[in-house]
Amino acid sequence: MAVFKEDDRALTAARLQINEEYQKNKNETSEENIKKMMKMGSDVEAVLREGVLQMEHVGENKLLLRPRESLLLENVPYSDEPRKKSR
């Protein structure tokens, strides 16, 4: 829900996919296969959380990027000295 926040179409598609996979595999009894499926689910979650950015069309040829807080990284090393402006 965090990855597809306020995107009903994506949330519905994800929910349908999850339910479909569950129905397809609900009778699985092999512990090894269950562990593989759980690992796959965890891997997919990690990819979604770390690699998906939401964008919204806000006009013709214009997109609004809506990154989650967890994706915002400080990419400038800490320094006590103020940075010099480049010209």
C-alpha positions in Angstrom: 0.0 0.0 0.0 2.9 2.4 0.6 4.4 1.8 -2.9 1.1 2.4 -4.7 -0.4 5.0 -2.3 -3.6 6.6 -3.7 -3.2 4.7 -7.0 -6.4 2.6 -7.0 -5.7 0.9 -10.3 -2.2 -0.3 -9.3 -3.5 -1.4 -5.9 -6.3 -3.4 -7.5 -3.9 -5.0 -10.0 -1.5 -5.9 -7.2 -4.3 -7.3 -5.0 -5.6 -9.4 -7.9 -2.1 -10.7 -8.7 -1.5 -11.7 -5.0 -4.9 -13.4 -4.8 -4.3 -15.3 -8.1 -0.9 -16.6 -6.9 -2.4 -17.6 -3.6 -5.3 -19.5 -5.2 -2.9 -21.2 -7.6 -0.6 -22.4 -4.8 -2.9 -22.7 -1.8 -2.7 -26.5 -1.7 1.1 -26.6 -1.9 2.5 -28.9 0.8 6.2 -29.0 0.0 8.1 -27.0 2.6 10.9 -26.4 0.1 8.5 -24.9 -2.5 6.7 -22.8 0.2 10.1 -21.4 1.3 10.9 -20.6 -2.4 7.6 -18.8 -2.9 8.0 -16.8 0.4 11.5 -15.8 -0.7 10.1 -14.7 -4.1 7.5 -12.6 -2.3 10.1 -11.0 -0.1 12.3 -10.3 -3.2 9.4 -8.7 -5.1 8.5 -6.6 -2.1 12.1 -5.3 -1.9 12.2 -4.5 -5.6 8.9 -2.6 -5.3 9.9 -0.7 -2.1 13.4 0.2 -3.4 12.8 0.7 -7.1 9.4 2.0 -7.8 8.6 5.7 -7.9 5.1 7.1 -8.3 4.5 9.7 -11.0 1.3 11.4 -11.9 0.2 13.1 -15.1 -0.5 16.8 -14.2 -0.7 18.2 -17.7 0.3 17.6 -21.2 3.9 16.4 -21.3 4.2 17.0 -17.5 4.6 14.5 -14.7 4.7 15.0 -11.0 7.2 12.8 -9.1 5.9 11.6 -5.7 8.8 9.8 -4.0 8.3 8.1 -0.7 10.3 9.4 2.3 12.2 6.1 2.4 13.6 6.7 -1.1 15.0 10.2 -0.4 18.7 9.9 0.3 21.2 12.6 1.2 23.8 12.3 -1.5 26.1 15.1 -0.3 28.7 14.0 2.3 28.6 15.9 5.6 31.0 18.8 5.9 31.4 21.6 8.4 32.5 23.9 5.6 29.9 25.5 3.4 29.9 24.3 -0.2 31.2 26.7 -2.8 28.7 27.6 -5.5 29.7 26.6 -9.0 29.3 29.2 -11.7 
